[in-house]
Each structure stands twice: as C-alpha cells, then as structure tokens.
Amino acid sequence: MQQRSKFSNRLLIGLLALLISLSQPVPVSAGFNAWTSIGPEGGWIYALAINPTNPNTVYAGTYGGGMFKSTDGGATWSPVNNGLTNKSVWALAIDPTNPSTLYAGTYGGVFKSTNGGATWSAVNNGLTNTAVFALAIDPNTPTTLYAGTSGGGVFKSTDGGATWSAVNAGLANLNVYALAIAPNNPSTLYAGTLGGVFKSTDGGANWSAVNTGLTILLVYALAINPTAPNTLYAGTAGSVFKSTDGGTTWSATGFGPIGVWALAINPTSPNTLYAGTNSSAVFKSTDGGTTWSTFNTGLTNLRVKALAINPTAPNTLYAGTNGGVFKSTDGGANWNAANSGLIATYIRSLALEPGSPNTLYAGTSGDGVYKSTDGGATWNAVNNGLTNPHVYALAIAPTTPPTLYAGTLGGVFKSTDGGASWSAANSGLTNSLIQALAIDPTNPNTLYAGTNGGGVFKSTDGGANWSAVNAGLANLNVYALAINPTAPNTLYAGTYGGGVFKSTDGGTNWSAVNTNLTNLYVHALAINPTVPNTLYAGTLSGVFKSTDGGTNWSATGTGPTSVFALAIDPTNPTTLYAGTYGSGVFKSTDGGTTWSAFNTGLTTLQVYALAMNSTMLYAGTWYGGAFALQHRASVFLPLVLRNP
C-alpha cells in the first residue's frame, strides 16, 4: 500500500509538472538547431508594379530584401529572389503585352524575369553604370526599354535588355531618378534628374532641358496624364509641378513644401492623382493638382517611396513605405498594412526582457522599435515619442517594470512602460550617433553609451544627464561596450580602428588592451558570465579571445570573419555564437577553439545582432528580419513511472 501511495504521488507530481509546463507561454515555433524567420513584417519598399492583365498580382521591390510577389492583391507575399544577386531594388517595369516578363532596376544593374519573378538573370551587357533608379518600357514595342542611372545618365535597350547603350546627348545631368514615356508617342520621353527635367523626342538620341518655371530642380518622380499626354507632373524635393505643354513650361501646384518621391494618376479619372512624400505620407488631388489633401488614415509609416494603382479598379492602390506595403480600396481614404509574408526589415539590435523570456525587442534601421511578447510569433511597432527611427542599440534595465533604452542616430531614448511611450534622454550627450549601450548590472541607473566619433558617455541617473568619459580613450568610434558582471566598474569598449580599451574605474580612465589583437576593427564584445576575465572580441578578421581581462589576446579558430555580433550561452558559457556579415552565424562549443557554420534555415547571411536565453537564440539580419532558433530543449520535470 505504501509503495502504491509513493507511486501515486510521483504520478501526481509528474502530471502537475506537465500541466505547468504546458501552461507556460510558448515562443514562436522555431526549429531545434534550425532557424525560422519570425519577422517583423515590412521593410523599405522602393518600387511597386501591378500586372496589367491580372491586377491581383503585385510586385514589391525592397531595399536590401529583394523582390516579393503577391497573387492575392497584397493579402500575402512570397520572396522571389532566385538569381537576383543584388537585393536593393529601386525600380520595376512590366512588359504590358507579356506580363510574365518584368525588369528590376537595382544597385547591381538590371535583372530580367520571363516567368513572373520565379527566376531572374542579370541583363547588363553595355550598362556601364549599374546603379539603376528608374525603368521605362515602350508600350508599343516592349523590347525597347530605358534605364535611368545614378551618375551614368540614361541607357537604352532595343532587345529586351540583352544589350544596352548610353543615350545621353544633351543630358546635362546624369543622375536620373525618374523616367516617363508619352503613351501616344513613345519616341517622346522625359527624364527627371537632380538638375531638372529633360525631354527627348527621338527615343533618347537627343535631350534638351525643359525647366522653365521649374524652381526646384531635384526631380524624383514623373507622371503623364494618359488621356492628355502633354500634361505631366514632376515630383521634386519640395513640391509638385505641372506642365500642360509637354514640359515647355511648368507651374507649381498647390502642394508643399514637402519632398515628393512618388506620383500616380488614376487612369480612368486623370485629374485624380496621388503624391507619396518623404515625411508626410500620401496626398491626393482631384482637380489636376490645384488643391491637395492628406489621405493618411491607417498609414502608420509616413515615408512613401512608391505608389501603384490597380488599372481596372483604380480606387484600389498601394503605397510602398519604410514600414512596408499599405493598401487602400477607397481611393486612399483608408489604408491597411498588407505585409503578410513580406519580411525585409533591417534589424540592428535585439534585446530580451529580463524575467520575461518571450518578450523580445528589435531595433531597426528606419522603422524604430518592434516588440513581441510571444517570442516573435507576433510583433507590434512601439514608437510613440521615438523621433529617430534608426535604432542601433537596445538595453534593458532589470527594474520593475523594466526600463528600456534605445540608442539611435538621434541620441538615447527611454521607456518605462515596455516601449508604449518614449522620451529623449540626451542632456549632456554632445554626440547623438549611438552605436552601443550597456547598463551596470548592480545599479540600473548607471549606463554607458558608445558613440560614433564622441567616445563613451556615462549617466548615473537613468539617462537624465550624461557626461563624456574619454580620458585615455584614443579612438572615439565606439561600436561595442561590455561590463564585467561581478566588478561593474570594469568595462571594455570596442572601437573601429583602435581595438579594445579597458577601464577599471567606471569609465573615468581608459587604456588600450590590444596585445596580439591583430585586427583593431571591433564590432562586438562578450564576457563569460561565470569567468569574467574571459572575454571575446568580434572583429573584421574573426573572433579573438582573452583569458586575462584583455591583457593578452589570441585568435580563436578559423571560420567567422566580419563579425558584427557575439552571444554566449548563459547556462554553458563555453558555447558561443558569432554573427557575421555575409557568412551567417557560427557556433563554438569549446570557447572558440573551433567553429562551425550554424545556418540551417537562415536565408539572410548578413547578421547584425544576436540575443539569447537558456533555450532560444535570435538573430537580426540586414533587411531579412529576425530569425529564431531553439538551441536547447525546454527543461521540464520528467514523468517517471516505476513498477510499484
């Protein structure tokens, strides 16, 4: 009976443990030792194109993340980058007679697909300048197309991109950001440049400036009225201009002063046009540009770089922003994010909230901070009060509630409510280019900021006030900071070109500690939490290790180079990870003696940030979003059954 009672107790304990484990929040489904893309969705959208015969098929060109395709009107997206070796897409053009053929203008030239984006091939023969910012296709002869480049002017192809030749006679400015072809006479085309508008009436053979009345010459967008082709619009760095005589003369519309990156005209009601701006989202005019109104309801990102209108249902339009794609079905009156599957965010920093292992923050370049409370399954932008969206560093103080700091290209911001609101914390911070943050583990009001060009700043009052602490710091480009967890007055600064510096008095004085550190470009530092004299430096030539507090260094095993991030397993500090630019993530289980690539499932190999806890590892990538990996099975109390 006593044995049976013991067995019952074990059974109840096991069942209780199982129930408790099942009740715990579970992070996003990540593979065990395999990476899973987790978002956040969005990215910098620089180009949009709609299939003219099947408008539910939409293409989005992103900066850094390549091409995405939707076949359901933007409801879902899939990457289509096979063969697209340059993933910074500035321009798109679709063959109007064969919409499966499309072209992408990138930093690496022109790419062509003949199967709706499934595969791409470079078509750059004769294209001597490969920074392509604009594309235009002859509507009558679609094998004739034009490419506008940055610094190389206009190139023309008459064989579907197979060969190109420069066509710049008379084109006094070779920085071409926009092209437009007259629909009734394709030999007439316009080029928007950083020196105004130029016009050709002979298919690009000759150009002449047409800038009378165009008082702002930085032209980023052009649009032609499809039913009255002598009427055209130019979006400039400060306004929209209109010409009704084929560019001979221009007049300012009732718009501005705001920079315009995109223009789109309703094809069935050409007096209705839209302007996408670089800071104030979308404006709409229904009277040919005489008056304008903002149309931004639901548009949470105000930097609009691309616009596209459904040709058969022109009240449906898309806006490409620095926060992804937005869609309107009521002529711009209301917008909704349309980014499911479109992951092209640039993650510069990651931070896990202490005591809440599924709460993760991602700092982006250009779109502020995202927060997830379920390990990356879902994300929300948390940017209220965060006036600079370029977040290069994140740090969380273990206060109640946790205090979050964001280091941006506009200084330090602080949140005491989980990112719901932010306030600038920059008093005394004379350099606002923040590259690194570190918090004293024993005093959460003491923190350090590493800057680009200003060295290290210290605050002892939670960011309210800062002072420079640079005595002995010979290099002021500080890209990494690390604090000894058991002796927090000891800290290290990794610099760009000056190696590692060490302070043992809370930053008051610094000294270089670079013996045998043969690469002085240090982007990352990590300290062994149980043996803090052991630390690692991630450099452009690999990972270096010191076992004496930085006095001496030695190169670790071969493998990772261009190391931008380091993470140490908190429960097994001889296991560490290195995030690299171009080769993904490397793992070492012997303190850096040997390394192996750790990239299964990691589709973007430019890794800028790593964060981990006892079970999960997260990687932030260059325009590929964040990835999650379960590196250790969750520890549950086992259910052990024995014979009674």
N, C-alpha and C positions, 0 to 999 in steps of 0.2 A: 504493500500500500504506500509506504514511504517512497519507494523508487518511482511508483506511478505518479505520486504527487510532485516529485522533483522533475519528472519528465513533463508534466503538465505546466509547471512553472516555466521551464525552458521554452516550451511551445508558445506560451502566452508572451513571454519576453520577446521571442523571435518575431511573432506576429505583430506585436506592438512596434518593434523596431522597423519592420517592413512598412507598416502603416505610416509611421512618422516619416520615413524616407520618401514615401510616395506623396506625402503632403507638402514636401519642400518644393519651392519654385524650381522649375527645370529650365536651364538655358536653352537657347535655340539648338535644334538638332544638329550637332556637329559630329563629324566622323571621328572615330577613335584613331588618333595619329594621322588623320586626313583632314584637309582644310575644307571648309564650307563658306561660300560667300554669304554674308549676312547684311550687306547694305552699309550705311543708309542709302536709300534710293535717291537718284538725282545726279547732278553733275553740271558742268558748264556746257550748255547747248549753243553751238555757234552756227549750226545750219539745220534747216528743215526742208523736206521735199515730200510732195504728195504724188502718188501715182495718178495720172490724169484720167485713166480709164477705170481704175478701182480705188476710189479715194479712201477706202478703209486701210489701204497700205500706205504707211507713213514711214519715212526715214528720218533719223536724228543723228547728226554728226556732232561729236563731243570733242572737247579739248582734252587730250590725253587718254580718253577711254575708248576711242574708235567710233564705230558705227553701230547703231541699234535700229531694229526694224520692228514695226507693229503691223499686224494684219487685221486688227480689230479696232481701228480708229483710236489707237493710243491707250486702249484698256490694258494691254500687256505688251512688253517689249522683250526682244531677244538680241544678244550681241551677234553681229555678222561681220567678223573681222578676219576671216580666213584669207591670208595673202595680203592683208592691209598692214604693211610693215611700219607705217607711220600712223599713229592713232590720234594725231591732232588734226581734226577735220574742220576746215574753215568754210568750205563751200560744197554744195551739191547741185547736180543737174541731171534731169531725167530726159531720156530720148522720148519726145512726145508721140512718136509713131510706134515705138517698141519699148514700152516702159520697163521691161526687164533689163534694159541697158541703162546704166547710170554711171555717173562720174563723181569722184570725190576729190576735192582740192585740199591738199594737206601741206604740212611743213616739209614733207618729203616728196612733193610733186603731185601729179595727177594719177589716180588709180581708177581702173575701169572694171565694172562687173557686167556680165551679159546674162546673169541668172538671178537677178533680183537681189543681189548682195550676198549670195551664198559663197561666192569666191571672188577675189579681187586680184588684179595684176597691175603692176606699175606700167604706165604708158608715158614715158618721159624722154623719148628719143628727140633730141633737139631742144628740149626745155632746159635752158641753161640756168634758169633761176627756179628753184623748186619750192619756194615759199608762196603757195598759191592761195590767194584770198578771195578770188571770185571766178565763177564759171558762167558761161552763157552758150546756149545751143541755138543754132539757126533753125527756126521752126519749120522751114520748107525743105532744108537739106540737113538733116540731123547729124550727118557725118562731119559737118563743119561746126567747129566749136572754138571758143576763145577762153583763154585763161589769163586772169589778171594777177600779177605777182607783186611782191614787196621788193622793190628795187630793180626789177627786171622788165617792167612795163607789161605789155600785152603780147601773148603768144597765140598763134592761130594754127589749128589743125584742120585739114580737109579730108582726113582719112580715119575719122573716129578715134583720134588720139594716137594713132600709130607713130606719126611724126609731127613735129612742131617747128614753127619758125617765128622769130620775133617780128612784130609788125608795129614799129614804134616811130615811124617818120612823123615828125611834128608833135610827138607826145613829150612835152617838156618836163613832165613829172612822171617818174617811173614807178611810183608807189600806188598801185591800183587796187582799191578796196571794193569797187563795185563795177559791174558791167550790166548793160541793158540793151536789148535788140528791139528795133521797131518791128512790131508784128506784121505790118503791111508791106514793109520793105526791109528785109533782113540785111541788106548791104549797109543800112544805117544803124550805127551802134554808138553807144555812149560809154565813156569810162569815167568813173568817179575816183579822183586821186587826192593826194594830200596837197595838190596845187590846183584844185578846182575840177570842173567838168571839161572833158574833151569829146569831140564828135568826129566820127568818120562816116563818110557817105559811100565809101568804096570797099567795104568789107575789111577795114583796118589798114589798108595800104597807106593811107594818109590821115592825119589827125589835125584838128585845129581847136584851140581853146575857145570855149563858149561860156564866158563868165560874166558878161555884162549884168550888173545888178546882184551878182552872187557875192555878197560881202563876207561870207565865211567860206574859205576855200578848202577846209578839211572835210572831204565828202566821203561818207561811209556807206551810203545806200542810195539806190536809184530805183524809180518805178515809173512805168509808162502806162498811160491810160489805154486800155486795149481797143476802145472804140474810137478814140481821137488821139492817134499816136503822136501828134505834135505837142500834146500836153504831157508833161513829165514832171516828176518831183525829185528833189535831191535832199537827202537827209544828211545834215552836216553836224559839226561839233557843237553847234549852238542853236540850230533852228531847222525848219523845213522850208525849202524854197520851191517855187512853182514857175514853170515856163509853159506858155501856150503857143510858142512859135518854134518848137524844135530846139530849144536851148539858146536861141539867139539872144533873148533877154530873160532875166529872172526877176522875181519879186518875192520878198519874204511873205510867208503866210502868217496867220495869226497864232503862231506857235513859238514857244520858247520863253526864255533862253535855256534850252536843255539839249544835251547831246543826243543825237539820233543814230542808232545802229541798224535799224531795220525799217522797211516800208512794205506795205502790202495793200493792194487795191482790190476791192470787191469786183469780180469780173462781170457781174450782171448789173451792177449799180456803181459805175466807176467814180461817181462823186463821193462814194464812201471809201475812206482809206484809213489805215491804221499806221501808227508810228510806234516803234519799240525804242525805248530810251535807255541810257546807261545808268540812270539813277531813279527814275520816276515811273517805270513800268510802261503801260500802254496808254496811248492817246488815240482818240477816234474823231474823225471829221466826217460829216455827212453832206458838206457843201463844198467839196473840192478844195478843202484846206483853208477856207476863210475863217472858220471857227473850229476849235478843238475842245474836247472834254476828256478827262481821265476816265478810264474804264478798267478799274483795278480790283474790283470786289473778288476776294478769294485768291488774288495773285500775291503770294507771300514773299516772293523774291522780285525786287524791283529793277533788276539789271537784265534787260531784254535784248538779246543779241540776234534773234531770228523770229520771223513770223511766216506763217503759211496758211492759206485759205483753201478750204475744200471747194473745188471748182464747180461741183454740182449742187452743193448745199452751202452757199457762201456765208451763212450765219455761223457755220462751224469753222473755227480757226484755232490754230495752235501758236503758242508763244514759247520760244526757247530762251531760258533764263539761266542765271548762275546757280539756280536751285532746281534745275530740271525742266521738264516739259509741263506746260499747263494747257488745258483745253477749255474752250468756250463753245457752247451750242446756241447762244443767243446774241451773236454779234458783239461779243466782248463784255456784255453786261455782267456776266458772272463767269468765274474761272474755277476750275478744279485741277488739282495736281493729277498728272497722268504719267506716273513713273514706275508702275509695277514692273519689275524686272530690269529697269534701266538703272544700273549701278555704275556710276563714273565719277564718284566723289574722290577728292584728294584728301586723304587722312594724314595729317601731320603729327597728331598726338592722340594718345589714348590714356585713360585713367579709370581704374576700378575703385568703386566706393568702398572704403574700409567698413567691414561688418555687414556688407550687403553684396555678396559675391556676384549677383546677377545684374547689378546696376553698373552700367558702363557708359562713359562719356567719350565722344570722339570729337576732336578739334580738327576742323577742315581749313583748307586754304580757299577762302572765297565764300563760304556758306556758313560760317560760325560754328556753333557747337550743337551736336546732336546727343540725345540721351536715350538710353534703353534701360528698362527695368526688368527685362526678361532675357538677358544675355545676348541681345542682338536680334531677337525674333521680330521686334517692332522698334521703331525709332520715332522720336519727336524732336523737331528743332526747338532749342531753348535759347533764344537770342534777344529777349526783351531787355533793352538797355545796353546790349553788346554792340557798340557803334563801329567796331572794326571786325570784319568777318574772317580775317586771316589769323587763325589760332594755331600757333606753332608749339605751344607748351600748355600742359594742364597739370595741376597739382591739387590734391585734396587733403585738407587737414582733418584729423580724426576727432573733430569736435561733435557736439550734439546740438543741433543737427550738423552734419559735415559741412565744412566751409570749402568752397570750390574757387580756385583761382585759374584764370585763363591768361596766358601770355600771348599777346597779339603783336601785329606790326604797328599798333597804335597804343601800346602800353599794356598795363595789367588791369584786368577786370576781376571783380569779386562777387560771389553769390553766396548767400547764406540760406537759400531756400531751394537747393537742388537744381539750380540753373533757371528757375522760373523768372528771376529778375537779376540783372547785373548792374553794378555801378563801377565807374572808373576808380582805380586806386593808384594814382600816379603822382601824388605830391612828392616832389624832390627827385622824381625819376626823369633825369635830363636826357636819357636815351630811351626811346619808346619801341625800339626794334627788339622785342623779347624773343629769345631763342630757347631759353631753358628756365625752369623753376624748380626749387627744392625747398622743402619745409623741414624745420627742426623736429625730429620725432618726439622729443621730450617737451617742447614748448611750441605749440601750434601757432602762436602769434609771431614767431620768428621765421622769416622766409627770405630766400635769396632769388634774385633774378639775374640771369645771364643775358647780356645784350650783344648785338652786332655792332661793335665799334665803341661801346661805352663801358665795357668791362662788367663787373659784378656790382649789383646794388643790394642793400640789405634793409629789411624792415623788421622792427621789433614790436610793432603794434598792429599786426594783421593787415599790413598793406596801407595803412593810413598815411604813413610817411616813409620815405626812402632816403638812403644816403649811399653814395658811392664808396666801395671798399676795395680799392685797387692798388694799395701800396705793394710794390714788388710784382704786380701783375703786368708783365712786359707785353703781353698780347691781349688786346681788349675785345677781340672777337670770340665771345664765349658761347659755345654751342652745346655744352653739356655741364651739368652740375651733379655732384653726389656727396651725400653726408654720411659720415661714419655713424651707424645706428647706436653704438654704445658710448661714443665720445663725440657728441654732435658739434663741438667746437672745431672738430677736424673735418674739413671738407675739401673737395677737389673740383677744379674747373678744367674742362677740356676745351681747348681753343683751336681755332682754324689757322694753322701755320706756326703756332707757338708751343704745341704739345700740351702737357698736363702741368697744372700749378696746384700747390697744396698750401692750405692754411691750417694752423693748429690753434688759432685764437679767434675763431668765428669770423674770418674774413678780414680782420684788421691788417694782417700781413700775409704776403704770399711769397712762395719760392718755387722756381721751376724744378720739377722732378721728372727728368727725361732721360736718365741714363739708360742707354740701349733701346730707347723708344725711337726707332729709326724712321717712323713716319709721324710727323708733327701735326697732321690734319685730323683732329679728334672730334668725332661727331657724337660719340656715346660713351658713357661711363656706367659701370655697375659694380657694386660692392657685395661680397659674400656676407650675408646677414649674420652668420654664425662665426665666421673668421674674418672680421672686417679689415685686417691688414692685407687680405687678398682682394684685389680689385682688377677689373678688366677695362681696357680702353679700345673702343672701336674706331679704327682709322681707315683711311683710303686704301691702305695696303693690307689690312687684315686686323685681327684681334691680338692685342698684347696683354700680358698678364704680369702683375706684380704680387709678390707674397710678403713684401716688407713695407707696405704702406706707401708705395710709389717710389721708394728709393731706387730700386732697380726694376727693369722691365725685361721681358723676353717675349719673342714672338711665339704665339701658340701655333698649333698645327695648321697645315695648309687647308685651303678651302674658301672661306669667306673673304672677299675683298669689297672695297667701297661699303664699309659697314656704317649704317646710319642708326641702328638701334640694337640694344642688348637687353636681355631679360634673364634673370636667374630664378630657377625653380625654388620657391620658398621652403619647400619641405625636403629638397635634396639639392643643396647648393653646388654640388659638383656637376649638375646638369644645367647647361645654359644654352641660350639661343641667340643667334646673330641675324639681324635683318639687314639685307644688302640692297644696293641699288643695281638691279639687273640680274641677280642670281638667286633671288628669293631668300628663304630662311635656311640657316644651317643650325644643326644641333650637335652639341658635345655632351657626352655623359662622363667625361673624365677630366673636367676642369679645363678644357681647351686643348688637351694634348692631341686629340683627334676630332675631326669634324665630318659630318655627312650632311648632304643636302636633304632638306625636310620639306618638300614642296608638293606632295601629292594633293591635287585639288586646288593648288594655288595658281590661279590663271593670270595674276599680275605679279611680276617678279621684282618690281621696284618697291621695296618695303621701307617705310619711313618711321614706323612706330611699332612697338611691341608692349603688351601688358599681359600679366598672367597672375593666376592664383593657384591654389593647390590642385585644381582639376582642369582648368581651361587656360588656353593660350590664345591671344588675339593679336592680329597683325593689321596695321593700317598701311595702305598702299597708295601709290601715285596714280590717281584717277581710276582706281579699281575698287574703291570702297574698303570695307573691313572684312576680314576673314576670321573664322573661329575654328579651333581645333581642341578636342578633348585629349589631353596628354596623359591623364591618369583616370582610372575608373573611380567613380564615387565610392566612398567608403561607407558601407552600411554594416550594421551588426548582423552577422550571418545567422541564418536559421539553421541550427544544428540539431539534427534528430539522432538520438541514440536508442539502441534497444533498451527497454526498461529493465 
